[in-house]
């Protein structure tokens, strides 16, 4: 099996972010049924958790507390899940870029 090209990888990443965002929007439109929260959290792990931690850490700086959310329909949850998925894509991209750089440096140090 060959490695995917850059175009295919970008389409896969965009599809992942779009699918997670669409699923979160459908979950929000359906009235936030209890069974849909766990799969969305797992789909955005660890990016969603990192965003949640950053949000809680920055809440005192902005003056917004964690209890300021409203009950009912909100587009913040789908945006949050989409941002978590985007952060996951960026984490994977960074790990791959680091591994390629490390491999190139290792090959260069062996050849000299």
C-alpha positions as CSV (number, residue, x, y, z in Angstrom):
1,X,0.0,0.0,0.0
2,X,1.5,3.3,-1.0
3,X,1.4,6.5,1.1
4,X,-1.3,9.0,0.2
5,X,-0.2,12.1,-1.7
6,X,-0.5,15.6,-0.3
7,X,-3.8,16.2,-2.1
8,X,-5.3,13.0,-0.8
9,X,-4.1,13.7,2.7
10,X,-5.6,17.2,2.6
11,X,-8.9,15.9,1.4
12,X,-8.9,13.2,4.1
13,X,-8.2,15.9,6.8
14,X,-10.9,18.2,5.4
15,X,-13.3,15.3,5.3
16,X,-12.5,14.4,8.9
17,X,-13.0,18.0,10.2
18,X,-16.2,18.4,8.1
19,X,-17.7,15.1,9.2
20,X,-17.1,15.7,12.9
21,X,-18.5,19.2,12.5
22,X,-21.6,18.0,10.6
23,X,-22.1,15.2,13.2
24,X,-21.9,17.7,16.1
25,X,-24.3,20.0,14.3
26,X,-26.8,17.1,13.8
27,X,-26.4,16.2,17.5
28,X,-27.2,19.8,18.4
29,X,-30.2,20.0,16.1
30,X,-31.5,16.7,17.5
31,X,-31.7,18.3,20.9
32,X,-28.4,16.9,22.3
33,X,-29.4,13.3,23.0
34,X,-27.3,11.7,25.7
35,X,-26.0,8.9,23.5
36,X,-24.2,11.2,21.1
37,X,-22.0,13.1,23.4
38,X,-19.4,10.3,24.0
39,X,-18.7,9.4,20.3
40,X,-18.2,13.1,19.5
41,X,-15.8,13.5,22.4
42,X,-13.9,10.4,21.3
43,X,-13.8,11.7,17.7
44,X,-12.1,14.9,18.8
45,X,-9.8,13.4,21.4
46,X,-7.1,14.8,22.3
47,X,-7.7,18.1,20.5
48,X,-11.1,18.7,22.1
49,X,-9.7,18.1,25.5
50,X,-6.8,20.5,24.9
51,X,-9.2,23.2,23.7
52,X,-11.4,22.6,26.8
53,X,-8.4,23.0,29.1
54,X,-7.3,26.2,27.3
55,X,-10.8,27.6,27.5
56,X,-11.0,27.0,31.2
57,X,-7.5,28.4,31.8
58,X,-8.3,31.6,29.9
59,X,-11.8,32.1,31.3
60,X,-10.6,34.3,34.3
61,X,-8.7,36.5,31.8
62,X,-11.8,37.2,29.7
63,X,-14.2,37.5,32.6
64,X,-16.4,34.6,31.4
65,X,-16.9,31.8,33.8
66,X,-17.6,28.2,32.9
67,X,-21.2,28.5,34.0
68,X,-22.2,31.2,31.4
69,X,-23.6,28.7,28.9
70,X,-27.3,28.8,27.9
71,X,-29.6,25.8,27.7
72,X,-31.1,25.1,24.2
73,X,-29.7,25.3,20.7
74,X,-26.2,26.7,20.4
75,X,-23.7,26.7,17.6
76,X,-20.8,26.8,20.0
77,X,-20.8,23.0,20.6
78,X,-20.4,22.1,16.8
79,X,-17.8,24.8,16.4
80,X,-15.9,23.4,19.5
81,X,-16.0,19.9,18.1
82,X,-14.9,21.1,14.7
83,X,-12.0,23.1,16.3
84,X,-11.0,20.0,18.2
85,X,-10.9,18.0,15.0
86,X,-8.9,20.7,13.3
87,X,-6.4,20.7,16.3
88,X,-6.1,16.9,15.9
89,X,-5.2,17.4,12.2
90,X,-2.6,19.9,13.1
91,X,-1.1,17.6,15.8
92,X,-0.8,14.8,13.3
93,X,0.7,17.1,10.7
94,X,3.3,18.3,13.3
95,X,4.2,14.8,14.3
96,X,4.7,13.7,10.7
97,X,6.7,16.8,9.9
98,X,8.9,16.2,12.9
99,X,9.4,12.5,12.0
100,X,10.4,13.5,8.4
101,X,12.8,16.1,9.7
102,X,14.3,13.7,12.2
103,X,14.7,11.0,9.5
104,X,16.4,13.4,7.2
105,X,18.8,14.6,9.9
106,X,19.6,11.0,10.9
107,X,20.4,10.1,7.3
108,X,22.5,13.2,6.8
109,X,24.5,12.5,10.0
110,X,25.2,8.9,8.9
111,X,26.4,9.9,5.5
112,X,29.0,12.4,6.8
